[in-house]
Amino acid sequence: MSEGEDKRGGSAAFAFVMGAVAGLALGAGFGVPTMIGAAVVGGLVVMATDLIARARQRPGEIPALWSRIVASVALAAPLGWALGKVTGAGPVVVATVAGLVAGALGIRPHKVLLGPVVGAAVGVGLWAVWADAPGAVAAGAAVLVFRTVSALIFRNPQVDLLAERVSPQALPFVVPLVTRASYVGTGYVRELAEQVGGEYRAAAPDVGIVASLDELAGPGFDPAAVDPLVREFYEHTTRFTLDIVPEWRLWVRPGYLLYRWAVARPLGQANVPMNQRETQRGVRSRIDTIGHGDATIRGWIRSFADTDEPIYVGIYTTYRHDGRGYVSVGFPLPHASFTATLAPGARADGGLSLSSTGDTAHPGHYLTYVDEATGELTSLAVHGFAERLEVYVRDGQLRAEHAFRVFGLPFLVLHYRMRRASAQG
């Protein structure tokens, strides 16, 4: 049996078990024969759905939406049964909770709001025709209607499977550098140097996040037109200190606080300051480098000055494709990497704009798993995330605005002021 056949067989067996459990939940309270029959039918239906979907699935694609909806309903049914059994809640409450959970798993703010609304509507409708409808039925119906309605409303996928088990050369816009530990932290580049070999330099003097802006030349961007101070910042970043003022939208603050506590701080990565009071602790900026063959790996590390707690640890690279230059920033994660690939653009005032959106295929955000044994990449394109960085000079002062959007909604702008380190006194 081939590896692919073995995986399909395992998937089908899991689907049968999942469907059988859903059938038991739906048949509960109707007698043992009904429960057994519902379990068999449920297992066969979900297994058949999985087999058909995977047979039609093309390389680099995720299973079809309709098969994912069937799986969601199968998962919801036993959870709805348990909620009704433990709490005694009726169909309105169970359906509302099921819609709330399904919406939250959709992550997109619009879906988070839509989920409980659809769930409540399904629950009320079900109660009107079947007041004592079992929790399994209420939860399954709520998830079925929510997933169908949200698919009709939100047609643009926010996450796509871009590639599965391909060589790094196939994805030049991905930075495939990861950490093998559970913590990234400010010592990441030193640890990376031990893995890849090469000459490691901590806080390398007079170095930039790019070797030369000329590497980014292409249609729509002429490096010669860039203000000399902007060019100097990119090519000699360590000559400057940074002041950061974060501007968070109110709607995202509760979720970000939870993310920061549960993910960012334990991970030692993407730990953005919550307010200006935090940034008054001071921000330390340094670039660690690794001389690796003809290339230089550049890790820009920003941390709080008083504790060296990491804010960002990013690996900065440039590459060219079809006569255009791009910047790719890789943020290492355990056995994975989150990459932002940005296209350059000129500003009328001599500034530089870097954007993750554009009229070419490469700019965007990519979450990539790296197989440690083979080095092969499995990558997701995260369409729901976007950013734009504007660096410019105003009244002789070097400034930057770094704006982020998620699912089309703005949620954060980082305001920077950059000054020469020698000017700090």
Stockholm file with secondary structure:
# STOCKHOLM 1.0

chainA/1-425         MSEGEDKRGGSAAFAFVMGAVAGLALGAGFGVPTMIGAAVVGGLVVMATDLIARARQRPGEIPALWSRIVASVALAAPLGWALGKVTGAGPVVVATVAGLVAGALGIRPHKVLLGPVVGAAVGVGLWAVWADAPGAVAAGAAVLVFRTVSALIFRNPQVDLLAERVSPQALPFVVPLVTRASYVGTGYVRELAEQVGGEYRAAAPDVGIVASLDELAGPGFDPAAVDPLVREFYEHTTRFTLDIVPEWRLWVRPGYLLYRWAVARPLGQANVPMNQRETQRGVRSRIDTIGHGDATIRGWIRSFADTDEPIYVGIYTTYRHDGRGYVSVGFPLPHASFTATLAPGARADGGLSLSSTGDTAHPGHYLTYVDEATGELTSLAVHGFAERLEVYVRDGQLRAEHAFRVFGLPFLVLHYRMRRASAQG
#=GR chainA/1-425 SS CCHHHHHHHHHHHHHHHHHHHHHHHHHTTSCHHHHHHHHHHHHHHHHHHHHHHHHHCCTTCCCCHHHHHHHHHHHHHHHHHHHHHHHCCCHHHHHHHHHHHHHHHTCSHHHHHHHHHHHHHHHHHHHHHCTTCCHHHHHHHHHHHHHHHHHHHCCSCSEEEEEEEECGGGCTTSCCCCBSSSCCCTTHHHHHHHHHCSEEETTCTTCCSSSCGGGGCBTTBCGGGSCHHHHHHHHSGGGEEEEEEEEECGGGHHHHHHHIIIIIHHHTSCCCCSSHHHHTTCEEEEEEEEEETTEEEEEEEEEETTTCCEEEEEEEEEEEETTEEEEEEEEEEBTEEEEEEEEEEECTTSCEEEESCSSSSSCEEEEEEECTTTCCEEEEEETTEEEEEEEEEETTEEEEEEEEEETTEEEEEEEEEEEEGGGGC
#=GC SS_cons         CCHHHHHHHHHHHHHHHHHHHHHHHHHTTSCHHHHHHHHHHHHHHHHHHHHHHHHHCCTTCCCCHHHHHHHHHHHHHHHHHHHHHHHCCCHHHHHHHHHHHHHHHTCSHHHHHHHHHHHHHHHHHHHHHCTTCCHHHHHHHHHHHHHHHHHHHCCSCSEEEEEEEECGGGCTTSCCCCBSSSCCCTTHHHHHHHHHCSEEETTCTTCCSSSCGGGGCBTTBCGGGSCHHHHHHHHSGGGEEEEEEEEECGGGHHHHHHHIIIIIHHHTSCCCCSSHHHHTTCEEEEEEEEEETTEEEEEEEEEETTTCCEEEEEEEEEEEETTEEEEEEEEEEBTEEEEEEEEEEECTTSCEEEESCSSSSSCEEEEEEECTTTCCEEEEEETTEEEEEEEEEETTEEEEEEEEEETTEEEEEEEEEEEEGGGGC
//
